[in-house]
Amino acid sequence: MLIEVKVPALAESVPDATLLDWYKQPGDNVSRGDMLIDLETDKVTLEIAAPEAGVVKELLQQSGDVVLPDAVLCIIDTEGAATATAEPASATSAATA
C-alpha cells in the first residue's frame, strides 16, 4: 500500500514551513518512526517520521522548498519492505542451488 507523508498542521500563527535536508532517499528502507526530514518554521523545527515501515518510493518536495500544511512530502510503499526483505532470501536460495 502507498502512504502519503504530509506536512502536519502547524500553529495558527505559522502559515508555512521550510524543508531542511532529507534523511532518506527513494529506494531507502524505513522503519516506523525513522526520521525522514526536518521542517523549519519561524518558531520551531519539526521532525517528520515515517508513519509505517516500507520503502521510500518518491520525494515530492525538495530541500529548501516552502510547504503548507497537508502538502504531500513523500510516498512510502509499505509492501516494499516485505519485498526488500524477501529478495535476499531468494537470492541466497539461488546461490545455494
SULGIRA-V816360 format. One record per helix or strand of 3 or more residues. SS is the DSSP state (h for helix, s for strand). FROM is the first residue (numbers start at 1). LEN is the number of residues. Records with the same first field share a line. If there is no record, write none. Layout:
SS: FROM-LEN ; FROM-LEN
//
This chain:
s: 2-5 ; 17-6 ; 35-6 ; 45-5 ; 54-6 ; 72-6
h: 78-19
//
